[in-house]
Amino acid sequence: MHPLALQIPPTEGVRKVGPGQGEHFDIADSRFTWKAKAADTGYAFAIYELPLDPGKGVPLHAHPYAEVFYILDGRVDFMRLADGQQEWVSCERGDTLIVPPNAFHGFANRTNQPARLLSTANQLHQAFFDEAARPAVATDPLPASPPDMGELQRALGLAPKYNMFFAPPPSVEEVDN
């Protein structure tokens, strides 16, 4: 071993987070699992896993930090704004989607099969989830669908505190077109 390496004090804490393990939390009608939180990585990033049943997703929103999604299973369709128009980008197992800072984006499982993804987050994104979501246990019943409106309004009210901004839902005319 190099003599300088001996001057660096060793740390403990290397750990494995297996399938189904991690810190579970519910928000809206989905269950997320922290695989690594910001404190685990020296506040460099956090990672969460999100299973997406058919019809589930996250509405169009933006925040001033980048996000990266990796599709573990199934297909997830990501919505983005291009020239002021909403456009869907389909991603399947093994695909990575990179969202730059301040880019409006959302995603949904628009298939009839389950999907699963990993996403990076920063400490501000994690802090939003830590305050807005409810802790859960893996064996708890899944959150109700559609989500409880009071819980959803509370989460939407907290979003600006964490520099997260949700687009207003489309009007009936926009949905019909």
Secondary structure, 3 states (H helix, E strand, C coil): CCCCHHHCCCCCCCCCCCCCCCEEEEECCEEEEEEECHHHHCCCCEEEEEEECCCCEEEEEECCCCEEEEEEECEEEEEEEECCEEEEEEEECCCEEEECCCCCEEEECCCCCCEEEEEEECHHHHHHHHHHCEEECCCCCCCCCCCCHHHHHHHHHHHHHHCCEECCCCCHHHHHC
